[in-house]
Amino acid sequence: MALNFSLQEMQSTLEIATEQTAKYTESIEVIDNCMKELEKVLKSNEVKLYEDIIDKYNSKKQSLYSAKEKMKNFCDVINQKILELDEAADSARTNFE
C-alpha cells in the first residue's frame, strides 16, 4: 500500500480537525449550561427527575471530555508530523543544493 499525501493535504486535515475540535468543545459547554438551566425547570422535592438526569449526565460526562482530549491529541500529532515532514523537506532541499 503506497502512501500518497502532501503537506498541503495534511494542513487541510489539521484545519478541519481543529475546527471540529473547537465545535465539539463548544458543544460540551452548551450541554453543561443546559444541564444547569434544566435544574430551574425540573428540580422539586417531590420528584427526583432532575437528580436522575444529572446523575446520568455526570456519569457519562468524563467520556465527553475524554473524546475531546483524543481529538486534541489527534490535532497535535498531525501538527507534529507536518513540522517533521517540513523539516525533512527543508533538509533534503539543502542537501541537494
C-alpha positions, 0 to 999 in steps of 0.5 A: 500500500503506497502512501500518497499525501502532501503537506498541503493535504495534511494542513487541510486535515489539521484545519478541519480537525481543529475546527471540529475540535473547537465545535465539539468543545463548544458543544460540551459547554452548551450541554453543561449550561443546559444541564444547569438551566434544566435544574430551574425547570425540573428540580422539586422535592417531590420528584427526583427527575432532575437528580436522575438526569444529572446523575446520568449526565455526570456519569457519562460526562468524563467520556465527553471530555475524554473524546475531546482530549483524543481529538486534541491529541489527534490535532497535535500529532498531525501538527507534529508530523507536518513540522517533521515532514517540513523539516525533512523537506527543508533538509533534503532541499539543502542537501541537494543544493 
